[in-house]
Amino acid sequence: MAPRLIITGSTGYIGARLVAMARERGFDVVELGRRPGGKWRIGDEPAASDLEGAIGLVHLAHSWATPSEAAEEENVNISGTLKLAETAKAVGVPRFVFASSTSSRREALNVYGRTKFRIEEHLAASKAASIVRIARIGLVYGGPRTAMYGLMAKLAALSPILPMIGLSRKVQPIHLDEVAAGLLALATGENQPLQTFVLAQERPISFAAWLRILRRAQGKGNLHFIPVPLTAALLACRMTKLLPLIPTVDPERVLGLAGAAPMESSESLRLLKLNLSDPAMVLVGEFGQTHEEQSRREAQALLRYLGNAPTEIQLQRLCEGLRREGLSPLGLSPTMIRHPGLLALFEPPANRTPHRLAQALYLADLASEPERHPGKKAGFFGAILAISSDVLLFPFRALLAGRYR
């Protein structure tokens, strides 16, 4: 019979990959809180029958609904984790892995970091202390572009000039697969000599260097920064919730970055037999796998915007032209690709050769020309309509043309 492993938070960024990896390695995975008929949520008393027979439990779930000013006994992340760990101990689960963070500190700037630290303290003093293993996880990247990783990738690709805080702060990236492998080792390995493990790169890099790695991996040029004070950054976080076309940034993330400090990880990695990859090399490979598909979708959108039904030869011709001119991919949003007519809002108001979108549309026009059938010339009313459309769109183009510069 396959060994049974329990995982909470199984639908999250890390949890989903951990579940997939555990099943690939032959484990019978129980997604606590996701079982048919099961309604467990963090803070609830777990049923002993849900935990019995497991060789380990990995606790990734975290409730963001608890107010920051809540008293400790009312914080479900603290009370819920303790209930879960002590029930696991009582029914004979030999290992309880708590997913913490390298932002875990008594005086962390963000609530998340302080809460993780308090949970660690309570677990160490609890009845379940003997089965507890704490995994302090660094800056996770790779895989699906969601969570903090997806946000950073979008910000790095957004513009060659980026206002940002904490540029000199040291971060310790670790790939999603490496995190999952480390958690699995902690949940299934015997007689680990440490209680707290750090899953993060041994050699920290500055946050500025990390953002440059993300941008280069996406085929973009260099990245320049405008240092931003923390108070201004927190104000900007509130503004992102009001402005369209800009990724929303949680102030908790900003505070976590502002208070970041590296942790020693070499001994943890050695014990878990983890050899971490170079993020720059890994990301180039990951983004490269999607560049060709993304470039093809963008080429289709550009040709459709110009009124063409793209043929295979036109797509090949345009993809090659975009690649040769360093415009592949442009970074069009999924909405733009689905609705190419929206590109009208982002065309520069004048013919500007250095503009990336303008260049791409010029290449799309050239790519479709050999197969283009001569159409009827626009009449007087058609010309008036085209001119009126350009006049109406001019303010939007003046405002938004910098998006794909």
N, C-alpha and C positions, 0 to 999 in steps of 0.2 A: 504493500500500500504506500502511496506517495506521502512523503512527510508534509505535515500541515503547517502552513504559515499564515498568520493573521496580519492584515495591513489595514490601518485606518488612513483616511485621507487619500484613498486610492484613485480618486478622479483628478487630483491635482497634477501639477507639472512634474513633480518628482514621483508621486504615487503611481501615476499611470505607467511610467517607465519601469518602476520597481515591480509592479504586478506582472507586466509583460516579461521581464527578465526572469522572474521567479518561475513563471509557468514554462518558459523556454527551458529552464534547468530542471524541470520535473517536479516542482512543488505543487501541492494542492493548496491554492491560495483562497483564503476567506477574506472577502472585502467587508470588514465590519462596518455596518451602517448602510451597506449596499445589497445585502442579501434579500431575496424575495420575502416579503412579510416582516423583515427586520426594520425596526425604526430607531436603532441606537444613534444617538448624537452625542458629541462630546459634552460632558456634564451629567449624562444619564448613568444610572447604575447598570453596568454590563451584566448580562446573564452568564452565569458560570458555564452553562452548556455551550455557549458560543465560543468559549476559550479553551475548553477541555481538549486535551490531546494534541495541542499545538507544540511544535518545537521552538517557536519563537513568535514574538509580536513586535511589529514595527509601527510606532505611533507617529504619524505625520499630520494628523488632523489638527486644525487650529481654527478657533472661532474668532472672527473679526468683529462680531457684534457686541462684545463686552466693552462697555465704556471705559476709557482710560482712567477715569477717577474712581472706578468701582473698588470697593473694599476687597481685600484678598479672599475672604471667604465667599464672596459673590462672583469671583472671576472663574468662569467655567473652565478656562484653560488650565488653571491650577488644580481646582477641585476635581475636574473630570479626568485629568491625567493621573492623579493620585488614586482615584477610584479604580481606574483601569489597571494600573500597575499592581495594586494590592489584590485585586480580584485575580489577576493573572498569577501572582505568587501563590495565592490560596489554592488555586486549582492545579498547581504543578507545572505551569509554563516555565521553562528553565531560563529564558532570556527575554527581556523587555528592552527594546531599543527606542529611545526617545530622540526624535529628530529636533535638534536645537540649531543654533546658528553661531557664526563667529561674531555676530553683534551682541551675543549674550554677555552682559556685564551689569554689575550692580548699578552703576551710574550711567548706563547707556542713554543716549539722547532720545531714542525712540521707545515707545511703549512696548513694542514687540521684543526688543532686546532685553528690556528690564523684566518682562514677563517670562521670557525663556530662562533667564537667570534664576528667577524665583522658583520656577518649576524644578530646575536642576537641584536647588537647595532642598526643596521639600522631598524630592525623590531620594536624595542622599540620606535624609533623616527618617525615611518611611520604613514600614515593615517590609517593603519590596526591595530595599536597597541592594540586597545580595544578587538580585537578578537584573538590575538596571545597568544598561550601557547607554551612555550619552554620546550622540554624534553631533559635534559642532560643524556645521556645513558652511563652506565658503561661498563665493559668488558663482552660482551655477549657470552654465551656458550649454548650448547645443540642443539638438532635437527640435521639437516644434517651437516656433517663435512666439511664445506666450510668456506670461508672468513678467518678472523683472528683466529677463533676458530679451524677450520680444520688444519691450519698451526701449531698452538700451540700443538694440540693433536699429530700431526705427529712428531714434534720436541721432545716432551716429551717421545714418545715411541721409538725414533730412537736409543738411546744408553743410558746406565746407567751413562755415563759421558758426560756432555753437556756444551760447552762454551756458556756463556750468559752474557748479560748486565743487569743492573737495577735490580739485584736480591733482593735488600732491598726495592725497590720501592713498595708502597702500591697500590693494585688494588682492585676493588669492583665488583666482578662477579655478573651477574644477568642472569637468564635463559631466553632463547628466548621466551618461552611462557609468562613469566612474563613481558617482555618488550612489547609484543604484547597486553597483557591485560592492561598495563598501558597506552599505546598510545590510545587504544580504549576508555578507561575511560576518557582521556583528550579530545578526539574528540567528545564525546557524553554527558559528564557530565555537569551539570548546575552550574553556579556561583562558580567557583573555586577561592579561595581567593589569590592564588599565580599566578604569570606569569611564573616563572621558576621552573620546577620540576626536581629533580634528581632521576633517575631510576637506583639504584645501591644498593648493600649490605650496611647495616648500619655499619658493622664492617669490615674495610678493612683488607686484608691479604697481606703478602709480595708476590712478583712475584715468588720467589723461592718456597714458600709454594703452590702457585697455580699450578705451573708446576708439583710438586710432586703429587698433587691431581689428575691431568690429567694422570700421569703415572700409579699410583696405580689403578685408575679406569679401565685401560686397562689390568689389570692383570700382570703388570710388577713389578720389584723389586724397590729398592730405587734409588734415583736420586742424583748424585753428580755433582757439578758445578765447572767450571773453569771461574772465573770472567774475563770479557773481556772489555777493554777500549772502549769508544764510537767510537773513530776514527777507531779502528780495526774492530769493528762490522759493520760500514758503508762500509768499504772496503770489508768485507766478503759478504755483501749484493750484491755487484757488482759481486763477484765471483760466487754466487749461480746461476746467469743467464748463466754462462758458463759451469758449471759442471753438468753432468747427475746424476740422482738418488738422488738429493738433492732438497728439496722444495725451490722454489724461495722466497726470502724475500724482501719486499719493504722497502727501507730506511725510508719512511714515517712512517711505523709501528714501526721501531726501535726508531726513534726520538720521536714518541708519547709515547712510553714506558719510554724512558729516562726522559721525562718531566712530567710523571704522578704524580698526587697528589690527595689524597682523597677529596671528597666533602660530606657535610652533607646531608643525605637523609631521616632521620627518619620522618620528618614532611611531606615530599612528599609522602612517602609510606603510612603514616597514612591517609592522605587526600584521596588517591586513593584506600585505603583499600586493599593494597597489602601485603601479608605475604610471604616473600621470603624464598625459600627452602634452605636447606644446600647443597651447590654444591657437596660436596663429596658423599653424599647419593644419590643425583639425578644421578650423572654421573656413579656411580657403577651400578645403575639400567639400564641406557641407554646403556652403553657398554655391560652389561651382556646380554641384549636382542639380541645383534648381535653376541656375542661370539660363540654361538652354531652353527649358520649358517656359520660364518666365519671359524670355526674349521672344519666343514664338507667339505667346499670348499677346504680348505688347504689339508685335508686328501685325497681328490680325486686327487689333483695335485701331491702329494707325491707318491701315488700309480701309477699314470700314468707315472711319471718320471722314476719309476723303471720298466716300461714296462708292467704294469698290467692294465686290464680292470676292474675297481673296482666293486666288488659285495657289496651288502648291508651288509653282515656279515663282510666283510673286513673293510668297512667303520666304522661300529659300533665298531669293535675291535680296530682299529687304533685311533678313536676319544677318546675311553675310555683310551687307553694307553697314548695318548698325554695329556689328562686331569690329569691323575694320576701322570705323571711326571712333571706337571707344564709347559707344552709346548703348551698350548692351550689358544689363538691362537698364532701362530708364528709371525704373522704380515706380511705375504707374500703380495706383491703388487698385484693389480688386473691383471697386465700384467703377473706376474709369474704364477698366477692361471690359466690364459687363455693359457699360453704357458709354460708348466712345463719343457720343455727342457732347458729353460734359467737357471734353478737351477744348471746346470752343472757349471756355472760361479761362483757360490757362495758356492759350497762345499769346505770344508777346504782341503788344499793340502795333509794333512796327517790325519790318523784316530785319532781324538781328542774327547774323550768321553765328556768333558764338553761343547763342541760346540753344540748349540741348534739345528741347522739344521742337523748336523751329527747324533745327538741323534734321531731326528724325522725320518730321513731316515732309521735308524737302526730299529726303531719301525715299520715303514711301511714295511720293509722287513719281520719282524717277523709276522706282521698281515696278510700278503699275503701268508705265507709259507704253511699253512695247505691245501689250495686249489690250490697251485701251481703245474702245471703239469711239470714233468721233460722234459726239452728241449734238443735239440742236443748240444753236446759240441762244443764250438767254435774251428774252425780249425786254422791252422797256420796263414792264412791271417787275420782271424778275430781277433786273438790275437795281431798281428802286428797293425791292425787298432785301437784296443782298447788302446794299449800302445802309439801310435802316438797321439791319441786324448787326452790322459792324459797329454802328454808332451806339446802339444799346449795349453791346457787349464791351465797349471800350473801357468803362470804369472797372468792370470785373477783371479784364485782362491787365489793366494797369496795376491792380491790387494783387492779383494772384499769379501773374506771369513768373514771378521769382521762384514759385514752387518747384519747377523743373528746369531751373537755370543750370 
